[in-house]
Amino acid sequence: MSRHHPRGITPIEPGPGQESAWDYPRPPALLPSTKRVVVAIGDAVAPVVIADTTGAYRVLETSHPPTWYLPRADIRPEALRPSRRRSTVCEWKGAATYWDVVGPAGELIEAAGWSYQRPTERFVPMTGFVAFMPALVQCWVDGERVRPQAGGFYGGWITDDVVGPFKGEAGTWGW
């Protein structure tokens, strides 16, 4: 059965064990997850793990792949430093604080992460949790390598269990 969105978008029909980003709510939902989430930097052969958790939150918003937020307690403290990037504001979560990722040899990935230090009431449980841009660092969910959301602006994590189409792809700016 084909589903059509009012803007002429045809969501991909989810298969067994899949979710559609078009079934996610607006305003977004915040859901805890026990899946293993790993973030690393460096080359693919010998990545350096900077975060490893089974206590992440997923933020689910219509037309976006999930964004994963990891607890600071499960991130190597020396791997994050405040970024010089100016804060942005999300209409749902509030003002974002950006973080640079620092590797063991001092390599720097600017504004590769962000958090909400004083989020809106709906998102208080993830206060201080850090999300990472999968286009800038390596991310895995339960062993599956994450693909970054297109467009370079959004930080969604695409895995095989979520179908789109996703905001950020060509022609989606007006969604």
Secondary structure, DSSP 8 states (H G I E B T S, - for coil): -----TTS-------TT-EEGGGS-SS-EEEEE-S-EEEEES-SSS-EEEEEES-EEEEE-TTS--EEEE-GGGB-GGGEEE--S---EETTTEE-EEEEEE-TTS-EEEEEEEE-SS--GGGGGGTT-EEE-TTTSEEEETTEE-EE-TTSS---EE-TTEE---TTSTT-TT-
